[in-house]
Amino acid sequence: RILMAMPTEKAERDSVTEGSAIFVVLIIAGLLGALICLALFIAYYKRRNKYTVMVSDWRFTSAFILGCVALNASTFFSLGENTDAMCMLRLWSFHYLLIVMLSPLLFKIWRIYKLLR
């Protein structure tokens, strides 16, 4: 199948502004997710000297959790009027931060593979 993009008209409501009902939902979801991940990071970092946390390679796990904080915070890029810069930021921020979040886990898997090989 071939998908062809056809020119379309600009929608009236193509942005999430302060008057929108979803505006508050996005703020609450992004803020709550970022705060929960930040609390998990703080709790994990405080226990970094315990044996079980040290064995789990706390640096990469902490980097993963901080990536989760950034990914949740990227929700705020969806708010506001559309401009060319915001459109590109919205388009790339989620995908880029998803890679930033998953990279430490993939690196941990690679290290385990090298150890067991």
Secondary structure, 3 states (H helix, E strand, C coil): CCCCCCCCCCCCCCCECCCCHHHHHHHHHHHHHHHHHHHHHHHHHHCCCCHHHHHCCHHHHHHHHHHHHHHHHHHHHHEECCCHHHHHHHHHHHHHHHHHHHHHHHHHHHHHHHHHC
